[in-house]
Structures are given as C-alpha cells and as structure tokens.
Amino acid sequence: MKATATAHPIQGLVKYHGIRDPELRTPYHDSISLCTAPSNSTTTVAFEPERPEDEYVIDGERIDGRGAERIRTVVDHVRDRADLDKRVRVASENNFPSNVGFGSSASGFAALAMALVEAAGLDLSRPEISTIARRGSTSAARAVTGGFSDLRAGSNDADCRSKRLDVPFEDDVRIVGAVIPAYKETEEAHAEAEDSHMFEGRLAHVHEQLADTRDALGTGDFERTFEIAEHDTLSLAATTMTGPSGWVYWQPESLEVFETVRDLRDDGVPVYFSGDTGASIYVNTTAEYVDRVESAIEALGIETLTWHVGGPARVRDPDEALF
C-alpha cells in the first residue's frame, strides 16, 4: 500500500479569496488557474500497519503544528473512504522555491491526494480526487486536474470540484517566474478576507471576470485572458491590503516587474503580469517572446524560472519513490 505521485503548482488567473467552509475549504466564488511545469511536487505515501503514528516530511523537514493538521485532514478523509486504520508515512519534495508565492501548497496537496488514493486502492477520477486535495489547499483541486482548470464554488463535493478546460493557445503559453523571496502567510489572509471593506465589492465584480475569462479561454484569446489576470491581481491585492492585518505582499522588486512588463507591452510585446498572495510575480507571454521577457526581468537583478503549461497530477512508477 504505497504510491508516489507528482503534481505541478498553479498560477491563479481569476483567484479565489476567502474560505466559506474552513473544514471543506470551499471558497466563496469560482476560480481559474493554469499549472506551471516543469516545477513540481513529488510525494510518496505508504500505509504501514506497524507504524505507531503518522509521519509527514517535506523537503527533509518533519512537519508538525498547523501544517500537520492540514495534511492529516486529507489523510483521514482517504482513510475513511477506503475504510483503513493504518498509520501513514508521507515524504514530499519540491523542485522549486516554496512559500514565496508560486503555489507550492497546491502542488503538494495535489500530489498527496493522488498518491493517497492510489496507495489506498480507490478508483476515482481526477475531478473526484480534486475534492480530496481541496481539503488541504483549495487551489490544490486545480493542480489535480492540471492545464487550465476551473474550480466551481459549490458547498459540497458534488459541486465544488475542478475540471480541466480545453484552451486553444495552451501550447504557446510561456510563464517567466520572477523569484522574489519573501515569506508569506496565505491562510491568515484567507481567514480575514470577509473583514475587508473591499470584499463585497470583489464578490460583485469577480463573477463578470470569471465569465469573461471562460469566454476568452474558449475562443483562444491570449491577450484578453491575461489582461483579465493582470487586473485580477490588482483586485486581489486591494482586498488583502484592506483587511485587518493590512497584508502587503509586494516588495519593491515586484513593482519593478510591473513597470518592466508595461514597458515591454508598450513596445508591442504580448506580456502581462500576475501574482497570487506573495511577492513573486508571474510574467505571462508567448513562446516567440519568452527570451526577450526573461532577459528584461533578469536585467532587474531578479532570478527567473521559465515554465510552460503543465498537465494533471499523475502517479509515478514504483522505482521513483522517495523512500
């Protein structure tokens, strides 16, 4: 009863903010994202009958406290569904910087859910597995289905699950990640989302953004898709900055990236910035222009990672296990 799985992190395009049900981690509104590859999280799980207690290790560090509670929520849900009482050993590794705004919790919980389901012998579709991953991280639901994915905001597992979208320009997308290391606290920002006076305004506005994004993706409109993502980045920041804690995630380097992107666009380059809750920034462009965009960001003295759109979470061969 052992399995290994890999999942890619996500970039939010129309991002969710705030959690309606903290136990199920169902959001207040739908969200759309894309997966960024080749960055990934790889997780091995094993149900071991002789083990006295669960063990969770990420990047060589044993996890306890709130982190362990979130992992245990996913593990226990799978144990209940599979009618298992065995303890579990979990080891996970990220091949990209974590906790800087690049969606590592999404890929981590997606890989965890995929591996747990396989190890427990459950026969589930990826949309069904997305409801399991969502219990650890809402965005992980979209990392399970991969590519461009759409998570609906229902109040139960039948409704709140992710599905992959068919996007004509998927293969042409390139993402330059501007790595700006600044630790972030995403969960706390979600917890106080309702307390921002901008929150109701965001809820009133976001549904139109979602409809416009689905239309742009379906018709293959690259520019419109990522223009909406850029505007949504600013909308999200306005909401987080006006909550009780006044979360300001951006660093001076983040603002430099914004200006560089706008300068490139003025020169005719199809390029748009996007960011989740963190200082690091995604810069979205096409294969034709990616080298120019990457050079412009690196000229600011900022480390870059270059990605394409990644696929869904997948089970790996047994010989690729982490233990």
Disulfide bonds with the S-S distance in Angstrom:
none
